[in-house]
Amino acid sequence: MTTTYSPELQLFLTGRSLLQTEIPYPEELIQHHLEKGYITSSPGLTKQTCERCGNTAAHRFASFPCANCQKSCTYCRNCIMMGRVSTCTPLYTWIGPAPPFKIKGSPLVWEGSLSPGQQTASEKVKAAIQTKSEILIWAVCGAGKTEVLFEGINEALKQNLRICIATPRTDVVLELAPRLQKVFPSIQVAALYGGSEDRHIFSPLTISTTHQLFRFNKAFDVIIVDEVDAFPYSYDKTLQFATKKATKKSAATIYLTATPNEKWQAECKNGKRPYVTIPARFHRHPLPIPEFTWCGNWKKAFEKGKIPSPIEKWTQERLRQGKQALIFLPNIKLMKKTAPYFQKLHTGIDSVHAEDPDRKAKVEKMRKKETPILLTTTILERGVTFPNIDVAVIGAEDGIFTESALVQISGRVGRSAQHPNGTITFFHYGRTKAMNKAYSHITQMNKEANERGLIDA
């Protein structure tokens, strides 16, 4: 080594907080860096708090006879899937010199253009980065939120800042990473999710699931949280803790969503939260309005082995037109039960859910237009784009279909400039407050976009 420390270990450990078992270097090398003061170790658990994920819930801790310290050790069950953090397992963090990286010129290579609504939001993002402040981008589904980030990310990279785009779902990481790599070709973009091969990469631009942020500590100068209202991030305090822990004390925080929760909406309207809206899609067409279709007791019909008549008619019409479609169902059990009924209409109809081992392949087949109709749970309610589809929700009155979920599901329709129209149908056995609020949310955004001259139709 030409320096007194290992540059490889420096790159690997900078901004991370890891167990020794996660560091692919010899124990002797780690010990040498500890002695020299380049690495620090800190307890994994302190006073019934997990220092990696922030868990303090007593029922999420347990004890076991530890072979390491020969005592009964307490460990955190909340983040056990990432390796066991226990009383006697320290977390290692790099505190030596920061890795040198110098970005020359402007790394953004993009010939596209922004709509007026996107341009306003883009300028707000750049301002937040320059002032290290916080902002919410409240943009309708299909508004082109990713493109809104380009100039801000470019500005941060020119300042040699580290940026992370965090999202609750792996599907979104897999879709965003190649898009950003294409427009920032000189930057090695790291995509982090469970089983990712990029976990050893030190990159100025990282796309990560929120779960992977447990492994970071004061790493990022800019944190962009996509789909901030989505499950599990919105309900899991430890994921919110991980996001803050991964961010430097003085940093820019940008939140993105089409469906902020009621508390955030009220804060926006009362001037307590800085935000900007993009009420129109980039192609200047209005959002498709949901159609409410009563389909009777759909549960009873499925139990008898039948597809309710309005749903069957809707499905056959899409097959006849050759129009791809997504059909959302409330749960996996119902989807598995009904899939064979739909496959009698067409053998190419498929189904997908979160635990499906072939999930990625099935989504890709849908993208390639090899699947005419895909049955799905809410796993595909956001973060995926199919250019020319119709969408149906079966049992829209079910509690799983919140206002947010229904708005996001509706947002799968008409996203492409070549195919800006399509139908979204809520099949139900009685209207709910969530259904009505989703309808109002969409129509209000269309109204605002029209008043601001952001739509042509």
C-alpha positions as CSV (number, residue, x, y, z in Angstrom):
1,M,0.0,0.0,0.0
2,T,1.2,3.5,-0.8
3,T,-0.8,4.9,2.1
4,T,-1.1,3.8,5.7
5,Y,-4.6,2.6,5.1
6,S,-6.3,0.3,2.5
7,P,-8.0,2.3,-0.2
8,E,-10.2,-0.7,-1.0
9,L,-11.4,-0.9,2.6
10,Q,-11.8,2.9,2.6
11,L,-14.1,2.7,-0.4
12,F,-16.1,-0.2,0.9
13,L,-16.7,1.1,4.4
14,T,-17.1,4.9,3.9
15,G,-20.6,5.9,4.8
16,R,-21.5,2.4,6.0
17,S,-22.2,0.9,9.4
18,L,-21.5,-2.8,9.1
19,L,-21.1,-6.0,11.1
20,Q,-17.7,-7.7,10.8
21,T,-19.3,-10.6,8.9
22,E,-20.4,-8.1,6.2
23,I,-16.9,-6.8,5.6
24,P,-15.1,-9.0,3.0
25,Y,-11.6,-8.3,4.4
26,P,-9.5,-10.2,6.9
27,E,-10.0,-9.5,10.6
28,E,-6.3,-8.6,10.9
29,L,-6.8,-5.8,8.4
30,I,-9.9,-4.5,10.2
31,Q,-8.0,-4.6,13.5
32,H,-5.0,-2.7,12.0
33,H,-7.3,0.1,10.8
34,L,-9.0,0.3,14.2
35,E,-5.7,0.7,15.9
36,K,-4.7,3.4,13.5
37,G,-7.9,5.3,14.0
38,Y,-9.3,4.9,10.5
39,I,-12.2,2.8,11.6
40,T,-14.4,3.1,14.7
41,S,-16.5,0.4,16.3
42,S,-19.7,1.0,18.3
43,P,-22.1,-1.3,20.1
44,G,-24.8,-2.8,18.0
45,L,-27.3,-2.6,20.8
46,T,-27.5,0.1,23.5
47,K,-30.2,0.3,26.2
48,Q,-32.7,-1.8,24.3
49,T,-32.1,0.1,21.1
50,C,-30.8,-1.3,17.9
51,E,-28.2,1.1,16.6
52,R,-28.6,-0.2,13.0
53,C,-32.3,0.0,12.5
54,G,-33.4,2.1,15.5
55,N,-35.8,-0.6,16.8
56,T,-36.9,0.0,20.4
57,A,-39.9,-2.4,20.5
58,A,-39.3,-4.9,23.3
59,H,-41.1,-7.7,21.5
60,R,-38.6,-7.4,18.6
61,F,-35.7,-8.3,20.7
62,A,-34.8,-11.8,21.9
63,S,-32.0,-13.7,23.7
64,F,-29.8,-16.6,22.7
65,P,-26.8,-18.5,24.0
66,C,-24.0,-16.8,22.2
67,A,-21.0,-18.8,21.0
68,N,-19.0,-15.6,20.6
69,C,-19.1,-14.2,24.2
70,Q,-20.2,-17.4,25.9
71,K,-23.1,-15.5,27.5
72,S,-26.8,-15.0,26.9
73,C,-26.9,-12.3,24.2
74,T,-29.8,-10.0,23.2
75,Y,-30.3,-9.5,19.5
76,C,-32.6,-7.4,17.3
77,R,-35.2,-9.4,15.4
78,N,-36.4,-6.4,13.4
79,C,-33.3,-6.4,11.1
80,I,-32.2,-10.0,11.5
81,M,-32.6,-10.6,7.7
82,M,-29.5,-8.4,7.3
83,G,-27.3,-10.3,9.7
84,R,-27.7,-10.5,13.5
85,V,-27.0,-7.4,15.6
86,S,-26.5,-8.5,19.2
87,T,-25.1,-7.2,22.5
88,C,-21.6,-8.4,21.6
89,T,-21.4,-7.6,17.9
90,P,-20.1,-4.1,17.1
91,L,-20.8,-2.1,14.0
92,Y,-17.8,-0.8,12.1
93,T,-17.7,2.7,10.4
94,W,-14.9,4.4,8.4
95,I,-13.8,7.7,10.1
96,G,-10.5,8.2,8.1
97,P,-10.0,10.3,5.0
98,A,-12.9,10.6,2.6
99,P,-12.4,8.8,-0.7
100,P,-11.4,11.3,-3.4
101,F,-13.7,11.5,-6.3
102,K,-13.7,14.4,-8.8
103,I,-16.4,14.8,-11.4
104,K,-15.4,16.9,-14.3
105,G,-17.9,19.0,-16.2
106,S,-21.6,18.2,-16.5
107,P,-22.2,14.4,-16.4
108,L,-25.9,14.8,-17.5
109,V,-26.4,13.5,-21.1
110,W,-30.1,14.1,-21.9
111,E,-31.8,15.6,-25.0
112,G,-35.3,15.6,-23.6
113,S,-37.3,18.6,-22.5
114,L,-39.5,19.4,-19.5
115,S,-43.1,20.5,-19.4
116,P,-43.8,23.8,-17.6
117,G,-45.0,21.9,-14.5
118,Q,-41.8,19.7,-14.6
119,Q,-39.6,22.8,-15.1
120,T,-41.0,24.5,-12.0
121,A,-40.5,21.4,-9.9
122,S,-37.0,20.9,-11.3
123,E,-36.0,24.4,-10.2
124,K,-37.3,23.8,-6.7
125,V,-35.3,20.5,-6.5
126,K,-32.1,22.4,-7.5
127,A,-32.8,25.1,-5.0
128,A,-33.3,22.6,-2.2
129,I,-30.0,20.9,-3.1
130,Q,-28.2,24.3,-3.2
131,T,-29.7,25.4,0.2
132,K,-29.6,21.9,1.8
133,S,-33.2,22.1,2.6
134,E,-36.3,20.0,2.3
135,I,-39.2,19.9,-0.3
136,L,-42.1,17.7,-1.3
137,I,-42.7,17.1,-5.0
138,W,-46.5,16.3,-5.1
139,A,-46.8,15.1,-8.7
140,V,-49.6,13.1,-10.4
141,C,-48.8,9.6,-11.5
142,G,-47.1,9.8,-14.9
143,A,-46.0,13.4,-14.4
144,G,-42.4,12.4,-15.1
145,K,-40.9,12.7,-11.6
146,T,-37.7,11.0,-12.6
147,E,-36.9,13.6,-15.3
148,V,-37.6,16.4,-12.8
149,L,-34.7,15.1,-10.7
150,F,-32.1,15.1,-13.6
151,E,-30.9,18.8,-13.2
152,G,-30.8,18.6,-9.4
153,I,-28.8,15.4,-9.5
154,N,-26.5,16.9,-12.1
155,E,-26.0,20.0,-9.9
156,A,-25.1,17.8,-6.9
157,L,-22.7,15.7,-8.9
158,K,-20.9,18.8,-10.1
159,Q,-20.4,19.7,-6.5
160,N,-19.0,16.2,-5.8
161,L,-21.9,15.4,-3.5
162,R,-23.2,11.9,-2.9
163,I,-26.8,11.3,-3.8
164,C,-29.2,8.5,-2.9
165,I,-32.6,7.8,-4.3
166,A,-34.5,5.6,-1.8
167,T,-37.6,3.7,-2.7
168,P,-39.7,1.1,-0.8
169,R,-39.7,-1.5,-3.6
170,T,-37.2,-3.5,-5.5
171,D,-39.2,-3.1,-8.7
172,V,-38.7,0.6,-8.7
173,V,-34.9,0.2,-8.1
174,L,-34.7,-2.1,-11.1
175,E,-36.6,0.3,-13.3
176,L,-34.8,3.5,-12.1
177,A,-31.2,2.3,-12.2
178,P,-30.8,1.8,-16.0
179,R,-32.7,5.0,-16.7
180,L,-30.3,7.0,-14.6
181,Q,-27.3,5.1,-15.9
182,K,-28.3,6.1,-19.4
183,V,-28.5,9.8,-18.7
184,F,-25.4,9.8,-16.4
185,P,-23.2,7.5,-18.5
186,S,-19.9,8.6,-16.9
187,I,-21.1,7.8,-13.4
188,Q,-21.2,4.3,-12.0
189,V,-24.8,4.0,-10.6
190,A,-25.1,1.5,-7.7
191,A,-28.4,-0.3,-7.5
192,L,-29.0,-1.8,-4.0
193,Y,-31.7,-4.3,-3.0
194,G,-31.8,-7.8,-1.5
195,G,-29.2,-9.9,-3.3
196,S,-27.8,-7.0,-5.3
197,E,-24.3,-7.5,-6.8
198,D,-23.6,-3.7,-6.4
199,R,-23.4,-3.8,-2.6
200,H,-19.6,-3.4,-2.6
201,I,-19.7,-0.3,-4.9
202,F,-18.8,3.2,-3.7
203,S,-20.8,5.4,-5.9
204,P,-21.7,9.1,-6.0
205,L,-25.2,8.1,-7.2
206,T,-27.0,5.2,-5.5
207,I,-30.5,3.8,-6.1
208,S,-31.6,1.8,-3.0
209,T,-34.5,0.2,-1.4
210,T,-35.2,1.8,2.0
211,H,-34.3,-1.4,3.8
212,Q,-30.8,-1.3,2.4
213,L,-30.3,2.1,4.1
214,F,-30.0,0.3,7.5
215,R,-26.4,-0.3,6.4
216,F,-25.5,3.3,5.9
217,N,-24.4,6.0,8.3
218,K,-24.1,9.7,7.5
219,A,-23.3,8.8,3.9
220,F,-25.4,11.1,1.6
221,D,-25.5,14.8,1.0
222,V,-28.7,14.5,-0.9
223,I,-31.5,12.0,-0.1
224,I,-34.5,11.6,-2.4
225,V,-37.3,9.5,-1.0
226,D,-39.5,8.2,-3.8
227,E,-43.1,7.1,-3.1
228,V,-42.8,8.4,0.5
229,D,-46.3,7.3,1.3
230,A,-45.9,3.7,0.2
231,F,-45.9,0.6,2.4
232,P,-43.8,-0.4,4.2
233,Y,-41.9,2.9,4.5
234,S,-44.9,5.0,5.6
235,Y,-45.8,2.6,8.4
236,D,-42.3,1.5,9.6
237,K,-40.6,3.9,11.9
238,T,-37.3,2.0,11.6
239,L,-37.2,2.6,7.8
240,Q,-37.7,6.3,8.5
241,F,-34.9,6.1,11.1
242,A,-32.7,4.4,8.5
243,T,-33.2,7.2,6.0
244,K,-32.3,9.9,8.6
245,K,-29.3,7.8,9.8
246,A,-28.0,7.4,6.2
247,T,-28.1,11.2,5.6
248,K,-25.5,13.7,6.7
249,K,-26.4,16.3,9.3
250,S,-26.4,19.1,6.7
251,A,-28.2,17.6,3.7
252,A,-31.0,18.2,1.2
253,T,-34.1,16.0,1.5
254,I,-36.5,15.6,-1.4
255,Y,-39.7,13.7,-1.1
256,L,-41.7,12.4,-4.1
257,T,-45.2,11.1,-4.2
258,A,-48.5,11.4,-6.1
259,T,-50.5,10.6,-2.9
260,P,-49.2,12.3,0.3
261,N,-51.1,11.2,3.4
262,E,-53.8,13.5,4.9
263,K,-51.3,14.9,7.5
264,W,-48.9,16.0,4.8
265,Q,-51.6,17.3,2.6
266,A,-52.9,19.5,5.5
267,E,-49.3,20.7,6.2
268,C,-48.9,21.7,2.6
269,K,-52.2,23.6,2.6
270,N,-51.4,25.3,5.9
271,G,-48.0,26.4,4.8
272,K,-46.2,24.2,7.3
273,R,-44.5,22.0,4.6
274,P,-42.6,23.3,1.6
275,Y,-43.9,21.7,-1.6
276,V,-44.6,22.0,-5.3
277,T,-47.3,20.3,-7.3
278,I,-47.2,18.9,-10.8
279,P,-51.0,18.4,-11.4
280,A,-50.5,17.3,-15.1
281,R,-48.7,14.6,-16.9
282,F,-45.8,15.5,-19.1
283,H,-47.8,14.7,-22.3
284,R,-50.4,17.3,-21.4
285,H,-53.4,14.9,-21.4
286,P,-55.7,14.7,-18.4
287,L,-55.6,11.8,-15.9
288,P,-58.1,9.0,-16.8
289,I,-61.1,9.2,-14.5
290,P,-62.2,6.0,-12.7
291,E,-65.4,4.3,-13.8
292,F,-67.5,2.8,-11.0
293,T,-69.1,-0.5,-12.0
294,W,-71.3,-2.5,-9.6
295,C,-70.7,-6.2,-10.0
296,G,-72.8,-7.7,-7.3
297,N,-71.5,-10.1,-4.7
298,W,-68.2,-10.9,-6.4
299,K,-66.9,-13.1,-3.5
300,K,-69.9,-15.4,-3.8
301,A,-69.6,-15.6,-7.6
302,F,-65.9,-16.6,-7.3
303,E,-66.7,-19.2,-4.6
304,K,-69.1,-20.8,-7.2
305,G,-66.3,-20.9,-9.7
306,K,-67.6,-18.1,-11.8
307,I,-66.3,-14.7,-12.9
308,P,-69.0,-12.0,-12.2
309,S,-70.6,-11.1,-15.5
310,P,-69.5,-7.5,-15.7
311,I,-65.9,-8.5,-15.0
312,E,-65.9,-11.3,-17.5
313,K,-67.4,-9.0,-20.2
314,W,-64.7,-6.4,-19.5
315,T,-61.9,-9.0,-19.7
316,Q,-63.2,-10.5,-23.0
317,E,-63.5,-7.1,-24.5
318,R,-59.8,-6.4,-23.9
319,L,-58.8,-9.8,-25.3
320,R,-60.9,-9.0,-28.4
321,Q,-59.3,-5.6,-28.8
322,G,-55.8,-7.0,-28.2
323,K,-55.5,-4.4,-25.4
324,Q,-53.2,-5.3,-22.6
325,A,-54.6,-5.0,-19.1
326,L,-53.9,-5.2,-15.4
327,I,-56.5,-6.7,-13.1
328,F,-55.9,-5.9,-9.4
329,L,-57.3,-8.2,-6.7
330,P,-57.4,-7.6,-2.9
331,N,-55.2,-10.6,-1.8
332,I,-53.0,-13.4,-3.0
333,K,-55.4,-16.2,-1.9
334,L,-58.2,-14.8,-4.1
335,M,-55.8,-14.3,-7.0
336,K,-54.6,-17.9,-6.9
337,K,-58.2,-19.1,-6.7
338,T,-59.5,-17.0,-9.6
339,A,-56.5,-17.3,-11.9
340,P,-57.7,-20.6,-13.4
341,Y,-61.1,-19.0,-14.2
342,F,-59.5,-16.2,-16.1
343,Q,-57.1,-18.6,-17.9
344,K,-60.2,-20.4,-19.3
345,L,-60.8,-17.2,-21.3
346,H,-57.2,-17.1,-22.5
347,T,-54.3,-19.4,-21.6
348,G,-51.8,-16.5,-21.8
349,I,-53.4,-14.7,-18.8
350,D,-50.9,-14.8,-15.9
351,S,-50.7,-13.7,-12.2
352,V,-48.1,-12.2,-10.0
353,H,-47.6,-11.2,-6.3
354,A,-44.9,-10.1,-3.9
355,E,-43.7,-13.6,-2.9
356,D,-43.8,-15.0,-6.5
357,P,-40.3,-16.3,-7.3
358,D,-40.9,-15.5,-11.0
359,R,-42.1,-12.0,-10.3
360,K,-39.4,-10.2,-12.2
361,A,-39.7,-12.5,-15.3
362,K,-43.5,-12.1,-15.3
363,V,-43.3,-8.3,-15.2
364,E,-40.8,-8.4,-18.0
365,K,-43.1,-10.6,-20.1
366,M,-45.8,-8.0,-19.6
367,R,-43.4,-5.2,-20.7
368,K,-42.6,-7.2,-23.9
369,K,-46.3,-7.6,-24.6
370,E,-46.1,-11.4,-24.3
371,T,-48.8,-11.4,-21.6
372,P,-52.3,-10.1,-22.6
373,I,-53.7,-9.7,-19.1
374,L,-51.8,-9.8,-15.8
375,L,-53.6,-10.5,-12.5
376,T,-51.9,-8.8,-9.6
377,T,-52.1,-7.7,-6.0
378,T,-51.2,-4.1,-5.0
379,I,-47.5,-5.0,-5.6
380,L,-47.9,-3.3,-9.0
381,E,-49.9,-0.3,-7.9
382,R,-46.9,1.9,-8.4
383,G,-43.4,2.2,-9.8
384,V,-44.0,0.2,-13.0
385,T,-45.0,1.5,-16.5
386,F,-46.7,-0.3,-19.3
387,P,-47.3,2.0,-22.2
388,N,-50.8,1.0,-23.4
389,I,-53.0,-0.7,-20.9
390,D,-56.5,-0.7,-19.3
391,V,-56.8,-1.4,-15.6
392,A,-59.5,-3.0,-13.5
393,V,-59.9,-3.3,-9.7
394,I,-61.9,-6.2,-8.5
395,G,-63.5,-5.6,-5.1
396,A,-62.5,-1.9,-5.0
397,E,-64.5,-1.6,-1.7
398,D,-62.0,-3.9,0.1
399,G,-60.0,-2.2,2.9
400,I,-56.7,-2.8,1.1
401,F,-57.7,-0.4,-1.5
402,T,-57.1,2.9,0.2
403,E,-57.5,6.3,-1.4
404,S,-53.7,6.3,-2.1
405,A,-53.8,2.8,-3.5
406,L,-56.7,3.5,-5.8
407,V,-55.1,6.8,-7.1
408,Q,-51.8,4.9,-7.7
409,I,-53.6,2.1,-9.5
410,S,-55.5,4.5,-11.7
411,G,-52.1,6.1,-12.5
412,R,-51.0,3.0,-14.4
413,V,-53.3,4.1,-17.2
414,G,-52.4,6.5,-20.0
415,R,-48.8,7.1,-19.0
416,S,-47.3,7.0,-22.5
417,A,-47.4,10.0,-24.9
418,Q,-48.2,7.6,-27.7
419,H,-51.1,6.1,-25.7
420,P,-52.3,8.8,-23.3
421,N,-55.8,7.4,-22.8
422,G,-57.2,4.2,-21.4
423,T,-59.9,3.1,-18.9
424,I,-59.7,2.5,-15.2
425,T,-62.7,0.6,-13.8
426,F,-63.5,0.0,-10.1
427,F,-65.7,-3.2,-9.9
428,H,-67.4,-3.1,-6.5
429,Y,-70.2,-4.3,-4.3
430,G,-70.8,-0.9,-2.7
431,R,-69.0,2.4,-2.8
432,T,-66.6,3.4,-0.1
433,K,-65.2,6.6,1.2
434,A,-61.8,5.7,-0.2
435,M,-63.2,5.1,-3.7
436,N,-65.0,8.5,-3.6
437,K,-61.9,10.3,-2.3
438,A,-59.7,8.7,-5.0
439,Y,-62.2,10.0,-7.6
440,S,-62.2,13.5,-6.1
441,H,-58.3,13.5,-5.9
442,I,-58.0,12.7,-9.6
443,T,-60.6,15.1,-10.8
444,Q,-59.2,17.9,-8.6
445,M,-55.7,17.4,-10.1
446,N,-57.2,17.6,-13.6
447,K,-59.1,20.8,-12.6
448,E,-55.9,22.4,-11.2
449,A,-53.9,21.4,-14.3
450,N,-56.6,22.9,-16.6
451,E,-56.6,26.2,-14.6
452,R,-52.8,26.4,-14.9
453,G,-52.9,25.7,-18.6
454,L,-51.0,22.5,-18.2
455,I,-53.3,20.2,-20.3
456,D,-54.4,20.5,-23.9
457,A,-57.5,18.4,-23.7
